[in-house]
Amino acid sequence: MHEVTVRQEIADRVVRRRGRYHLFDRLDPARTALVVIDMQGTFCAPGGPAEVASSRGIVAPINTLTRALRALEVPVIWVLHANTRTAKGSDWELFFDSIVAGEVRERTIDSLAPQRQEVWSGLEVDDRDVVIRKNRYSALIPGSSSLERLLRSLGIDTLLIAGTKTNICCESTARDAMMLDFKVVMVEDCCAALSDDEHRSALENVIQQFGDVMTGADVVERLSRAAKS
């Protein structure tokens, strides 16, 4: 788990701009969902083709958060990445032809086959949870997944975002969520990146322009307070 957070100079800038640090003092359990992104073998397994070693360090914090959220009847949605191999290569040709190459390319596309995707071992999945697949960094761009349709059907207007990588799929989804008029909270101790710098950079991008940044404990406190009111 990353020990870094938003730098004080960025926090001060946020306060000067809008008069407060946190966007959301109250979170409504009836309108909130947790979206946990890419916590699967490709990214979490030791030696995986796209391993994010720090992702294994957020398993316990995510489990703590999901237990508390289920008690508050907040939906937990696991979003797993999957790509399909085609006659030409894959359903994301640009990524597999340009971003990864050679042996890494083949290992990555094999590991992301839709039928192989499961939530990473050690994470607690409940029968009430929903598991969906995406095929791009953001789960909310058209054609990537059914996430937006699911959220709208549940009456959700606030997304808590956890998972990996903080600065890639988590941040991409957070940016698109805000631009689709969802309230966004990045749960900083439940997100992981390849380095502290990349993790912190994503948090700072979100807090300045796209949403809020809170710890899991902060999130649960706000939801619990709203549930009692």
Secondary structure, 3 states (H helix, E strand, C coil): CCCCCCCHHHHHHHHHHHCCCCCCCCCCHHHEEEEEECCEHHHHCCCCCCCCHHHHHHHHHHHHHHHHHHHCCCCEEEEEECCCEECCEECCHHHHHHHCCHHHHHHHHHHCCHHHCCECCCCCCCCCCEEEEECCCCCCCCCCCCHHHHHHHHCCCEEEEEEECHHHHHHHHHHHHHHCCCEEEEEEEEEECCCHHHHHHHHHHHHHHHCEEECHHHHHHHHHHHHHC
